[in-house]
Amino acid sequence: MIVRTPIKPQTNPDALDPSRDRLTGLPLDDKGRYTVRVDVGNPIDGYETYTPKYFPCATAECVRSGQNLDMSDPETQAYVKAIDTQVFKDIGTGATVGTLVTPVGTGAKVLFWLGMGAFTAQVASSEQPTNTATDEAIKVLSEKGGEKFFMEVLGHTPSAAARATSLVNLSGGWDAFVGRVKIDLLGVKPDDRKK
């Protein structure tokens, strides 16, 4: 979170104004909450902007931990859900990066199951679980098919095949493949693919 004004009230006269939050100096709405604009996402998939509502806090620790979120606000609920989904995406990406270092063996199996757990949680926290599950299932199947292709047709070792499919995954290749499969084979319009 970016605090837009100094936290020291003695240097920020607006923070003494009862219509502003004491710690952040942000204006309060009619319900006594302030709004902070937050972007959630990553540079590859893009960012979505949310404006969660916060109640004033007595301490900086309260602000830092997010204990003052107004969970009755729909925009705040959407923000928390987006954060949850992004966390699971990041865990899956981390597991994929890990397979570049440990592509086979016990470590690879642990990373695979970590990625599957993150995938399951991402589907559960998605706004459209059925569409997300379909996309991720096609992605996993195509990734495993690609790995078999690298090994059996191109003659790569299992570790080289795992690294190659991980690189394709990190570059967004499997996501693009899923998009084409849904458009060309399943007849889904591009606008219908939003998660």
C-alpha positions in Angstrom: 0.0 0.0 0.0 1.2 3.5 -0.8 0.6 6.1 1.9 -0.1 9.3 0.0 0.5 11.7 2.8 3.1 11.9 5.7 2.0 10.0 8.8 3.3 12.7 11.2 0.4 14.9 12.2 2.7 17.8 13.2 3.9 18.1 9.6 0.6 17.4 8.0 -2.1 19.8 9.2 -4.8 18.1 7.2 -4.4 14.9 9.3 -5.8 16.9 12.3 -9.0 17.5 10.2 -11.8 15.3 11.6 -13.0 14.6 7.9 -9.6 12.9 7.3 -8.0 9.7 8.5 -5.6 10.5 11.3 -2.8 8.2 10.1 -3.0 8.4 6.3 -4.5 11.9 5.9 -6.9 10.5 3.3 -10.5 12.0 3.2 -13.2 10.0 4.9 -16.6 9.3 3.2 -20.0 9.6 4.8 -19.6 6.3 6.6 -16.2 7.3 8.1 -14.1 5.2 5.7 -11.3 6.1 3.4 -10.5 4.6 0.0 -7.1 3.5 -1.4 -6.6 2.6 -5.1 -4.8 -0.7 -5.5 -3.7 -2.6 -8.6 -3.6 -6.4 -8.4 -2.0 -8.6 -11.0 1.3 -8.8 -12.8 3.0 -7.3 -15.9 2.3 -10.3 -18.1 -1.4 -10.9 -17.4 -2.1 -7.2 -16.7 -3.4 -5.4 -13.7 -6.9 -4.7 -12.4 -7.7 -1.7 -10.2 -9.6 -2.0 -7.0 -10.7 0.6 -4.5 -11.2 -1.1 -1.1 -12.7 0.8 1.8 -10.8 1.1 5.1 -12.0 2.3 8.5 -9.6 4.6 10.4 -7.1 2.9 12.7 -5.5 3.9 15.9 -2.1 2.4 15.1 0.1 2.0 12.1 0.2 -1.8 12.8 -3.6 -1.9 12.2 -3.2 -0.2 8.8 -0.2 -2.4 7.8 -2.1 -5.6 8.6 -5.4 -4.6 6.9 -7.4 -5.2 10.1 -9.4 -2.1 9.2 -10.9 -3.3 5.9 -14.6 -2.8 5.5 -15.6 -6.3 4.5 -19.3 -5.2 4.0 -18.3 -3.2 1.0 -18.6 -5.1 -2.4 -15.5 -3.5 -3.9 -13.4 -4.5 -0.8 -14.7 -8.1 -1.1 -13.7 -8.1 -4.8 -10.3 -6.8 -3.8 -9.7 -9.5 -1.2 -10.9 -12.2 -3.6 -8.5 -10.8 -6.3 -5.6 -10.9 -3.8 -6.4 -14.5 -2.9 -6.5 -15.5 -6.5 -3.2 -13.7 -7.3 -1.5 -15.4 -4.3 -2.4 -18.8 -5.7 -1.3 -17.8 -9.2 2.1 -16.6 -7.8 2.5 -19.9 -5.8 1.9 -21.8 -9.1 4.4 -19.6 -10.9 6.9 -20.2 -8.1 6.4 -24.0 -8.5 7.0 -23.7 -12.2 10.2 -21.7 -11.7 11.3 -24.4 -9.2 11.0 -27.1 -11.9 13.6 -25.3 -13.9 16.0 -26.0 -11.0 14.6 -29.4 -10.0 12.9 -30.9 -13.1 12.9 -34.5 -12.0 12.9 -36.6 -8.9 11.3 -36.0 -5.5 11.7 -32.3 -5.6 9.9 -32.2 -8.9 7.0 -34.2 -7.5 6.7 -31.9 -4.5 6.7 -28.9 -6.8 4.1 -30.6 -9.0 1.8 -31.2 -6.1 2.4 -27.7 -4.8 1.4 -26.4 -8.2 -1.7 -28.6 -8.3 -2.7 -27.4 -4.8 -2.3 -23.8 -6.0 -4.3 -24.6 -9.1 -7.1 -26.1 -7.0 -7.2 -23.0 -4.7 -7.1 -20.7 -7.7 -10.1 -22.4 -9.2 -12.0 -22.3 -5.8 -11.3 -18.6 -5.4 -12.2 -17.7 -9.0 -15.3 -15.8 -9.9 -16.0 -18.3 -12.6 -14.8 -21.7 -11.2 -16.0 -23.8 -14.1 -14.3 -21.7 -16.8 -11.1 -21.5 -14.7 -11.1 -25.2 -14.1 -11.6 -25.9 -17.8 -8.8 -23.5 -18.8 -6.4 -25.0 -16.2 -7.3 -28.6 -17.1 -6.6 -28.0 -20.8 -3.4 -26.2 -19.8 -2.2 -29.1 -17.6 -3.1 -31.7 -20.3 -1.4 -29.7 -23.0 1.7 -29.2 -20.9 2.0 -32.9 -20.1 1.4 -33.7 -23.8 4.1 -31.2 -24.7 6.5 -32.8 -22.2 5.8 -36.3 -23.8 6.4 -34.8 -27.2 9.7 -33.4 -26.2 10.8 -36.8 -24.7 9.4 -39.3 -27.2 9.4 -37.4 -30.5 12.3 -35.0 -30.1 14.3 -37.4 -27.9 15.0 -35.0 -25.0 15.8 -36.3 -21.5 12.9 -36.1 -18.9 14.7 -33.2 -17.2 15.2 -31.2 -20.4 11.6 -31.9 -21.4 10.4 -30.6 -18.0 12.5 -27.5 -18.3 11.3 -26.8 -21.8 7.6 -27.1 -20.8 8.2 -24.9 -17.8 9.7 -22.2 -20.0 6.8 -22.4 -22.3 4.5 -22.1 -19.3 6.4 -19.1 -17.9 6.3 -17.3 -21.2 2.5 -17.7 -21.5 2.6 -20.3 -24.3 0.2 -22.7 -22.7 -2.2 -20.0 -21.8 -2.2 -18.9 -25.5 -2.6 -22.5 -26.6 -5.7 -22.8 -24.3 -7.1 -19.7 -25.8 -6.7 -21.0 -29.3 -8.2 -24.4 -28.3 -11.2 -22.7 -26.8 -11.8 -20.4 -29.8 -11.0 -22.9 -32.6 -12.3 -26.2 -31.1 -14.8 -25.3 -28.5 -16.3 -22.2 -30.3 -15.9 -19.9 -27.3 -15.8 -16.2 -28.3 -12.7 -14.2 -27.1 -14.9 -12.0 -24.9 -16.3 -15.1 -23.1 -12.9 -16.2 -21.9 -12.5 -13.6 -19.2 -12.0 -15.2 -15.8 
